[in-house]
Amino acid sequence: MDDVVARHARPRATVSAEEKALIERCKRGDLAAFNDLVRKYEKQVYNFAYRLTGNYDDANDVAQDAFLRVFNAIGSFRGDASFSTWLFRITTNVFLDERKRAKAHPHASLDEYLELEESPPRRPKPCWKKTSAPSFSSRPSEACPNTSARWSRSITASKSRMRRSPRSWTCPSAPSRAA
């Protein structure tokens, strides 16, 4: 049984003696050792962050925040996993936190805003601004092709109420006057 477990167990990532020494020096507060760790992993962390974000600037921010968190939490690194595994997990957490923050506080791009000012979006002209006289056909969609079905039903219902009223062209919701 132990033989089966040993064959299927994942081999532990080995940490070089040099990396262990750097981590121990970082735990004691040696900034030069931390700079060496950053130089060793900065490209890998940036590439990983870029794959997560898909954006150069966001990847830079995620990588920088990840190294900042590593610097603040290096004392809690136990060494149960390799340093790179711990570092990439922190990078993933930074990305997820940034994505959560972005969803909670959406922002608009200034570039998109400036593009809109240069060329405003074209909208169809509303039917009530047509120069010709309005058509009072039995089908409102013929009078204005931009009206929705709901609006068409509303107009049709109003016209049928107007036809039923004793006076011609009175509003069905207007109060009646006593003669």
N, C-alpha and C positions, 0 to 999 in steps of 0.2 A: 504494500500500500504506500509506503513512504517513497518507493521508487517511482510510482505513478505520479505522485504529487511533485516530486523533484523534477520529473521530465516536463510537466506542464507549468511549472512555476516560471514566472518571468525572471530573467536574470537582472540583478540589481545593477543600476548604472554605477560605474565606478567613478569616483571623484579622485582626480590626481592629487598627489601630495602638495603640489604647488597651489592648487585651488583651495585645498583645506587650509593651508597656511594663510592665504589671502583672506579667507572668510574669518579665520580666528583673529587676524590683525584688524579686520573691519569691526568685529565685535568689540575690540578694545578701543575703537575710535580712531584708527589710523586712516586719514583721508587719502593718502597716497595709495593704500591698498584698495580702497573703494574705487579710486580712479582707474586702477589697473583692471578691476572687475568690469567696470563700465566699458573700458576700451575693448576688453575681451568679448563682451556680449552685445555691444551697441548695434552692430549691423544685424545680428540675428533677431534682436528684439524689435528693431525698426521694421525689418522685413515681415516679421510676424504681425506687428501692429498694422502694417500696410495691407496685408491680406485680410485682416479683420475689418478695417475701415474702408479700404479702397480709395483713400484720399491721402495725398502727400502731407498736407498740413495737419490733418487729424492724426495721422500716424506719428508724426513728430510729437504732437501733444501727448498722445497715449504713451509713447516710449519714454518721454521725459517724466511724466507722472508715475510711470511704473518704476523708474529708477529712484525717484524721490521716495516712493513707498518702500522700496527695498532698503534705502538708506535709513529710513526711520524704523524699519522692522527687522533689520539684520540681527539684532540681539535675540530675536525670537526664533531664528532659524535653528531647527533642531538637528538637521542633517539626516532625517529619516529618508528623504528623497534627495536626488541630486540637486545641486544649486540651480541648474538650468530649468529643471521641472518646476521648482518653486518660483523662479523668476518669470517663466512663461505663464504660470497660473496667476501671478500678480498682474501681469500684462493683460490677461484675459479679463480679470476682475475690473481693472481700470477701464477697459473698453466697455464692459457691460454697464458700469456706473455712469460713464459719459453718455451712453446711449439712453439710459434711464433719465438722466438729467435733461438731455435734449428733447425727449418726448414730453417731459413735464413742463419745459419752458421752450416752446418752439420759437424760432427766430427766422426772419426773412433776410435774404441776401440783398445787400445794397446794389450789387451788380444787376440782379434781376429787376430791382426797382428802377434803376437808371435806364435799363433797356426798355421798360414799359413807358417811361417818360419820353424817350426818343421816338418810339413808334407805338402809339396807343392801340390797344386791341380793337379790331373792327367788330362792330355789333350790327345786326340787322336793324333797319329802321323800323320803329314801331308803326303799326298800322294806323294809329290815330294821327300821325303826322303826314299822311298822304295828302297831296294837293287836291285830289278829286273828292267829290262829295261821297259820303259814306253810303254803302249799299245796304238796303234793308231787305235783303233777300230772305227767303225762308231758311236758308242754311248759313249760319254765321261764319262757318269756315270759309265760305266763298267770299265773304266781305273782307276778311282778314286772314290770310293763310298762316300767320304766326300764332294765332290763338290756340290754346290747348283745348283738349276735349272737355275738360271740366268747365272752362270758361265758356265754351260753346254751349254746353248744356244749360249753364246759368243764363246766358242770353236768350236761348230758346224758351226757357221757362218764363222769363220776364216778359218776353213778347207775347206769349200765350195768355198771361195774366192781363196784359194791356188790352188784348183783343176782347177779353171777357168783361172788361170794366164798362160801365154804362157810358162814361164820357170817353171821347177819343183822346189819345195821347196824355193820359194822366198816369202819374206814378202810382203803382199799386200800394206802396208803403206810405204814401202821403195821407195825412188825415183828411177826411172828407169834410167839405164845408156845408153847413146847413144853409139852405137858400131862404 
